Amino acid sequence: MGGFLPYILLVMLPGLGLSLWAAWRVRSTYARWNAVDSGISMNPFDFARYMLNAQGLNDVGVEPTPGQLTDHYDPRTKVLRVSSAVAGPRPDDGRVRMSVAAVAVIAHEVGHAAQHRQRDPQMALRQMIVPVANLGSTLAPWLIIAGVIFKVFGLAFVGLAFFAGAVVFTFVTLPVEFGASRRALAYVTPLGLTGERGDGARAVLRAAGWTYVAAALTAVLTYLSLVMGSRR
């Protein structure tokens, strides 16, 4: 076990640093463009409904969800959820304001809904891997550590196999997320998000993309450390 932990720590620290940098970038970029008016006179929920209907996704619901930047499309229930941060406080003067950042985030989730409706093969593959990925990210490290401690190497091998599924999931996620961002830009450009506003929307989506790149690289590094550590 003494030779196992150094491998874990050697990779987890740079991976943690990369993840923290990606999280800082997306939050700082969002904060910057959340202060810029998009020029779209709708509240976020009406905007989400409008965007969904424009893509023929009338059967997709729109719901609020607590948290900051927890916006997501749930393909199981066909619901697009808008986070508290993106929805923002309701203005006392009755004026409706949507920021460039909020428009970009919602349009991105509409892109996911469109991918689901069109049976995008990469999104379908990601959904298939979800159960294995969940086991890989939660249970696998403990199986590997238990296998090494108790010298039950079959158990460690099972853990590595599950964790490999989680690694694959992070890479399958990349084209799904980038594809949704391309769709989002195509959706919002005709609405007036051009010039500086268009640059802002791209910046928000690009920063969000870095969180998925960081997750994929961190998963690979962690997997390699687990393999090397278990061999020792």
C-alpha positions in Angstrom: 0.0 0.0 0.0 3.0 2.3 0.7 3.9 2.2 -3.0 0.3 2.7 -4.1 -0.5 6.0 -2.6 2.4 8.0 -4.2 1.1 7.1 -7.7 -2.3 8.3 -6.7 -1.1 11.5 -5.3 1.3 12.2 -8.1 -1.5 12.3 -10.6 -4.4 13.5 -8.5 -2.7 16.8 -7.6 -2.1 18.0 -11.2 -5.6 16.7 -12.1 -7.1 18.6 -9.3 -5.3 21.7 -10.4 -6.5 21.4 -13.9 -10.1 20.9 -12.7 -9.9 23.9 -10.5 -8.6 26.0 -13.3 -11.4 24.9 -15.6 -14.0 25.6 -13.0 -12.5 29.1 -12.3 -12.5 29.8 -16.0 -16.1 28.9 -16.6 -17.3 30.9 -13.6 -15.2 34.0 -14.4 -16.2 33.9 -18.0 -19.9 33.5 -17.1 -19.7 36.3 -14.6 -18.2 38.6 -17.2 -20.8 37.9 -19.9 -23.7 37.7 -17.4 -23.2 41.5 -17.0 -23.8 42.1 -20.7 -27.4 42.5 -22.0 -28.2 40.1 -24.8 -30.9 42.4 -26.2 -33.5 39.6 -25.9 -36.6 40.7 -24.1 -37.7 37.4 -22.5 -37.3 35.8 -19.2 -35.1 32.7 -19.2 -38.0 30.2 -19.0 -39.9 31.8 -21.8 -36.8 32.0 -23.8 -36.1 28.2 -23.3 -39.7 27.5 -24.3 -39.4 29.7 -27.4 -36.1 28.0 -28.4 -37.4 24.5 -27.9 -40.6 25.3 -29.9 -38.5 26.8 -32.7 -36.7 23.4 -33.0 -39.9 21.5 -33.0 -39.3 20.3 -29.4 -42.8 21.2 -28.1 -43.0 18.1 -25.9 -39.9 19.0 -23.9 -40.7 20.5 -20.6 -38.9 23.5 -18.9 -38.4 23.5 -15.1 -36.3 25.4 -12.6 -33.5 23.7 -10.7 -31.5 24.9 -7.7 -27.8 25.7 -7.9 -25.3 27.7 -9.9 -24.8 26.6 -13.5 -26.6 23.3 -12.9 -28.6 23.7 -16.1 -29.1 20.5 -18.0 -31.3 18.5 -20.3 -32.6 15.2 -18.9 -33.3 12.8 -21.7 -35.0 10.4 -19.4 -37.8 12.8 -18.6 -37.4 15.1 -21.6 -37.1 18.2 -19.4 -34.8 21.1 -19.8 -33.8 22.5 -16.3 -32.8 26.1 -15.8 -30.6 26.8 -12.8 -31.2 29.6 -10.3 -28.1 31.4 -11.3 -29.2 31.5 -15.0 -32.8 32.3 -14.2 -31.6 35.2 -12.0 -33.7 37.3 -9.6 -37.0 38.7 -10.9 -36.6 42.5 -11.3 -38.7 44.7 -9.1 -39.4 47.2 -11.9 -40.9 44.6 -14.2 -38.2 44.9 -16.8 -37.1 41.7 -18.4 -33.4 41.2 -19.0 -31.4 38.3 -20.3 -27.6 38.3 -20.3 -25.4 37.0 -23.1 -24.2 34.2 -20.7 -27.8 33.1 -19.9 -28.8 32.9 -23.5 -25.7 30.8 -24.4 -26.3 28.4 -21.6 -29.9 27.8 -22.4 -29.3 27.5 -26.1 -26.6 24.8 -25.3 -29.2 22.7 -23.4 -31.7 23.1 -26.3 -28.9 21.7 -28.4 -28.8 18.6 -26.2 -32.6 18.3 -26.5 -32.3 18.5 -30.3 -29.5 15.8 -30.2 -31.8 13.5 -28.3 -34.7 14.1 -30.6 -32.5 13.4 -33.7 -31.0 10.3 -32.0 -27.5 11.6 -32.3 -25.4 8.4 -32.1 -22.7 9.9 -29.8 -25.4 11.0 -27.3 -27.0 7.6 -27.5 -23.6 6.0 -26.8 -23.1 8.3 -23.8 -26.5 7.3 -22.4 -25.6 3.6 -22.8 -22.4 4.1 -20.9 -23.9 6.1 -18.0 -24.5 3.1 -15.6 -21.0 1.8 -16.0 -19.6 5.3 -15.7 -21.5 5.8 -12.4 -20.1 2.6 -11.0 -16.6 3.5 -12.3 -16.5 6.9 -10.7 -17.9 5.9 -7.3 -17.2 2.2 -6.6 -14.2 1.3 -8.8 -11.4 3.2 -6.7 -12.5 1.4 -3.6 -12.5 -2.0 -5.3 -9.0 -1.3 -6.6 -7.7 -0.2 -3.2 -9.4 -3.2 -1.4 -7.9 -5.5 -4.0 -4.4 -4.2 -3.4 -4.7 -4.1 0.4 -6.1 -7.7 0.7 -4.1 -9.0 -2.4 -7.3 -10.0 -4.2 -6.1 -8.9 -7.6 -9.2 -10.1 -9.3 -11.1 -7.5 -7.4 -8.6 -4.8 -8.4 -9.0 -5.9 -12.0 -12.8 -5.5 -11.8 -12.3 -2.1 -10.4 -10.0 -1.1 -13.2 -12.5 -2.3 -15.8 -15.3 -0.3 -14.3 -13.0 2.8 -14.0 -12.1 2.4 -17.7 -15.8 2.7 -18.4 -15.8 6.1 -16.6 -12.8 7.2 -18.6 -14.5 6.3 -21.9 -17.6 8.2 -20.8 -15.6 11.4 -20.4 -14.3 11.1 -23.9 -17.6 10.2 -25.4 -19.0 13.3 -23.7 -16.7 15.7 -25.5 -18.2 15.5 -29.0 -21.7 15.6 -27.5 -20.9 18.8 -25.6 -19.1 20.5 -28.5 -21.9 19.5 -30.8 -24.5 21.1 -28.5 -22.4 24.3 -28.4 -22.2 24.5 -32.2 -26.0 24.1 -32.4 -26.4 26.8 -29.7 -24.4 29.3 -31.7 -26.5 28.6 -34.8 -29.6 29.1 -32.8 -28.7 32.5 -31.2 -26.9 34.2 -34.1 -30.2 35.0 -36.0 -31.5 36.5 -32.7 -28.9 39.2 -32.7 -26.0 37.7 -30.8 -23.4 38.8 -33.3 -20.3 41.0 -32.9 -19.3 41.4 -29.3 -22.4 39.5 -28.1 -21.6 36.6 -30.4 -18.0 36.6 -29.1 -19.3 36.5 -25.6 -21.6 33.5 -26.3 -18.7 31.7 -27.9 -16.5 32.5 -24.9 -19.0 31.1 -22.4 -19.5 27.9 -24.4 -15.7 27.5 -24.9 -15.1 27.9 -21.2 -17.7 25.4 -20.4 -16.1 23.0 -22.9 -12.8 23.2 -21.0 -14.5 21.7 -17.9 -15.2 18.5 -20.0 -11.7 18.5 -21.5 -10.2 18.8 -17.9 -12.5 15.9 -16.7 -11.3 13.7 -19.6 -7.6 14.3 -19.0 -8.0 14.0 -15.3 -9.8 10.7 -15.7 -7.0 9.3 -17.9 -4.3 10.4 -15.5 -6.1 8.9 -12.6 -6.7 5.6 -14.4 -3.0 5.4 -15.3 -2.1 6.1 -11.7 -4.5 3.3 -10.5 -3.0 0.9 -13.0 0.6 1.6 -12.0 -0.2 1.7 -8.3 -2.1 -1.6 -8.4 0.8 -3.3 -10.2 3.1 -2.2 -7.4 
